Amino acid sequence: MPYTTFWHHYVHQHANGGGPALTFNPAAAFAVAVCVFLIACWAANQIQSRCEGCGAIPARCRCLRGRVRSR
């Protein structure tokens, strides 16, 4: 089977009937929105709770005592 004939046959065989190529899944979109919201909340908490000694966020602080500045 020649190369161009193969691709022509492949495209016709795997065509989706002219429908939209991309679909929207509301459940997946909601899950992504919840994850982004939780990460944003965690990041805001990290920024507000910087260490008094080194000034790093708690996730990156390597101080022995791990002093956290009060808000």
C-alpha contacts under 8 A as a table, 3 or more apart, distances in Angstrom:
res1	aa1	res2	aa2	distance
1	M	5	T	6.48
1	M	6	F	6.27
2	P	5	T	5.32
2	P	6	F	6.23
3	Y	6	F	5.18
3	Y	7	W	6.57
4	T	7	W	5.32
4	T	8	H	6.15
5	T	8	H	5.03
5	T	9	H	6.07
6	F	9	H	5.20
6	F	10	Y	6.03
7	W	10	Y	4.84
7	W	11	V	6.04
8	H	11	V	5.38
8	H	12	H	6.38
9	H	12	H	5.27
9	H	13	Q	6.06
10	Y	13	Q	5.10
10	Y	14	H	6.12
11	V	14	H	5.30
11	V	15	A	5.80
12	H	15	A	5.31
15	A	18	G	7.20
16	N	19	G	6.04
16	N	21	A	7.62
20	P	23	T	6.86
24	F	29	A	7.90
25	N	28	A	5.46
25	N	29	A	6.26
26	P	29	A	4.99
26	P	30	F	6.06
27	A	30	F	5.14
27	A	31	A	6.23
28	A	31	A	5.02
28	A	32	V	6.18
29	A	32	V	5.12
29	A	33	A	6.17
30	F	33	A	5.03
30	F	34	V	6.18
31	A	34	V	5.15
31	A	35	C	6.22
32	V	35	C	5.11
32	V	36	V	6.15
33	A	36	V	5.16
33	A	37	F	6.10
34	V	37	F	5.06
34	V	38	L	6.17
35	C	38	L	5.15
35	C	39	I	6.17
36	V	39	I	5.17
36	V	40	A	6.10
37	F	40	A	5.09
37	F	41	C	6.20
38	L	41	C	5.08
38	L	42	W	6.17
39	I	42	W	5.05
39	I	43	A	6.08
40	A	43	A	5.07
40	A	44	A	6.13
41	C	44	A	5.14
41	C	45	N	6.21
42	W	45	N	5.12
42	W	46	Q	6.18
43	A	46	Q	5.02
43	A	47	I	6.18
44	A	47	I	5.16
44	A	48	Q	6.23
45	N	48	Q	5.20
45	N	49	S	6.16
46	Q	49	S	5.23
46	Q	50	R	6.64
46	Q	57	I	5.43
46	Q	58	P	6.19
46	Q	59	A	7.30
47	I	50	R	5.97
47	I	57	I	6.02
48	Q	71	R	6.40
49	S	57	I	6.50
49	S	58	P	6.79
49	S	68	V	5.95
49	S	69	R	5.82
49	S	70	S	6.81
49	S	71	R	6.77
50	R	55	G	5.44
50	R	56	A	5.43
50	R	57	I	4.52
50	R	58	P	6.12
50	R	68	V	5.94
50	R	69	R	5.83
51	C	54	C	5.82
51	C	55	G	4.71
51	C	56	A	5.47
51	C	57	I	6.22
51	C	58	P	6.49
51	C	61	C	6.86
51	C	66	G	6.64
51	C	67	R	5.40
51	C	68	V	4.48
51	C	69	R	5.56
52	E	55	G	5.65
52	E	67	R	5.72
52	E	68	V	5.80
52	E	69	R	5.19
53	G	63	C	7.32
53	G	66	G	7.98
53	G	67	R	6.69
54	C	61	C	7.26
54	C	63	C	7.33
55	G	61	C	7.97
56	A	60	R	6.01
56	A	61	C	5.29
57	I	60	R	5.50
57	I	61	C	5.99
58	P	61	C	5.06
58	P	66	G	7.66
58	P	68	V	7.53
61	C	66	G	6.78
62	R	66	G	7.10
63	C	66	G	5.05
63	C	67	R	7.64
